[in-house]
Amino acid sequence: MSSTSKEKALEDLVADFSNYASLRNPPLERQIDDNLDDLSLRMDEFSHSLEMCRGDASNCLFKQLPKMAEKYQIMQTEVG
């Protein structure tokens, strides 16, 4: 392939790509934006749910479990 045909092919490719990149479709852009907003909202909700679960697990592990073990020891001495 000669250098002029390579240059021509490259120019054609750049022209096609620039036309493709500059093509705007407002309804599609709006739909994509709406979907991204919805996805972002769902990710935030999921993140908050994970934080709540982590807090609940921490509460059980460090507060409730020791209380249960203490009550178990008391019951062992009273029953047995």
N, C-alpha and C positions, 0 to 999 in steps of 0.2 A: 504494500500500500504506500503510495507516495505521500510526501509530507503535506502537499496541498489537499489531498483527499482526507488525510487525517485531521487537518485543521478544519476542513469543511464539516466532517463528521462531528468533531468536537463542538463547533459552532452550532450545528443543528441540535446536538444533545443539550447544550446549555440553553438554547432558545426554548426547546421543549420543556426542559425542567423549570425554567423561569415562568413559563406560562402555567405550568401545573402548580407551582408554588404560589403564584399570585391569584389563582382561582379562588374566589370566595363564595361561600354558600351560607348565607346568614341563617336559614332554618336549621341546617346541619350543625353549624357552630353553636346555635342556641341549644340544640338538643345535646350536644357534647358537653357544653357548659352545665346544663341542668343535670346531666348524668354524673359529671364530676362533683358537682355540689352535693348531690344525693349520696354519692360514694363517700365523700368527705364527712358528711353528717353521720353516716352509718359507722365509719371508722372511729369517729369521736365517741359515739354511743358504745361501741365495742370496747374501746379503751377505758371508758368509765366503768363499764361492767367488770372488766378485768381488775381494775383498781379496787372495786367493791369486794370482789372475790378474794383478792389478796388481803384486804383488810379483815374480812371475816375469817379467813384461814389463820391469819396472825392472831386474831382475838382468841380463836379456839385453841391454838397451840400454846400461847403464852398466858392466857387467863383462865379459860374454862377447863382445860386439861389438868392443870395443877389443882384446881378446886375439886375436880372429880377424883383425882388420886387421893387427896386429903380426906374426902368423904368416904372413899373406899377403905382407907386405913381405919377410920373411925368405926365403920360398919364391921370390919374384921374383928376389932377388939370387942365390940358389943355383942356380936353374934357368936364368935368362936373363941 
